[in-house]
Amino acid sequence: MPQREYNPVDLSALRTYSVADRAHKVSLSQMAALPPAGASAAELLASMPNVLGAREFHAVARAIVRAHRGGRPVVFAMGAHVVKVGCGPIVIDLIERGIVTAVVCNGATAIHDVEMAVLGATSEEVAETIRDGSFGMVSETMDFFTAATDLASREGVGLGQSVGRLLIQRNAPNLDCSILAAAVRAGVPACVHVAVGTDTVHMAPAADGAKIGAATLQDFRLACSVVADLGADKPDGPGGVWLNVGSAVVLPEVFLKAVSVARNLGADLDAMTTANFDMLGHYRPRVNVVRRPTASGRGHEVIGHHEILLPLLRQAVIEELAGRGDGP
């Protein structure tokens, strides 16, 4: 094949147009403000530039406020990192304020929640303890979850309910630090979705796979009921909000199946808002939570550290509810 010869393009024939005819994505009205030292939380939140992540953040906060004022559910679905970085009190406060109306978590979240309530501490250096086989071999935690699955089997409740109840029954030393106990006290659904073999307590000799499976299946069916209620209850009314916070695989998959069940049984979820809050953008939360289940414009993603974003989100919501919110 002969070599092609190229000459520089003649740009004199380019078509241009006036900047007055261009649509702009960013303007001065969206720039960050500069609140002074001693500014209020509302002033700080309102100072954020109204672009990208900040715009998504405020959209989620407003959706939560609309859902709360409209009597629609707000579901907090969380991975274990939420508890491990100290954000449990934020979720508990939102439950006690009646803003978060259901909590959904994986097995690791429940483990850390229990250990914070019982021991006042949690987590370990896995790289060290995995080398001698001591990783996850804490007998007290194993015994607690064996008792919790026994309670679930005996009383016919899900795993989240049984863990919360058992913490309350035993009057755990740091009971006020437990998200699951707070949910039980408030009478809101608490669902724990277990993938067998992923949690340290599954290594316990007394772990009963049938009881674990039955309890977490009960919670899945309860979650399906919660998801079915995320639509609007009247024409043009607000829908509920599903927040996926720090779960990259299990909870996005649970949510997608719950959405399918809800719609199969006749639920209209077009007014539902979803959001993913995480330190990294992952495939499953993005497609299974933010994109696939939602109507256009109702899925949001905010990337950042939980220990920064969640205090800000709580504050944005309560400032708006108090009539002080003036975000972008």
Secondary structure, DSSP 4 states (H G I P E B T S, - for coil): -PPP------GGG-----GGG---S--GGGSPP-PPTT--HHHHHHTS-SSHHHHHHHHHHHHHHHHHHTT--EEEEE-THHHHTT-HHHHHHHHHTT---EEEEEHHHHHHHHHHHHTS-----HHHHTTTT-TT--HHHHHHHHHHHHHHHHHT--HHHHHHHHHHHTT-TTGGG-HHHHHHHHT--EEEE--TTSSGGGGSTT--HHHHHHHHHHHHHHHHHHHHT-S-SSTT----EEEEES-SSHHHHHHHHHHHHHHHTT---TT-EEEEEESS--HHIIIIIIITTS-TT-EEEEES-HHHHHHHHHHHHHHHHTT-----
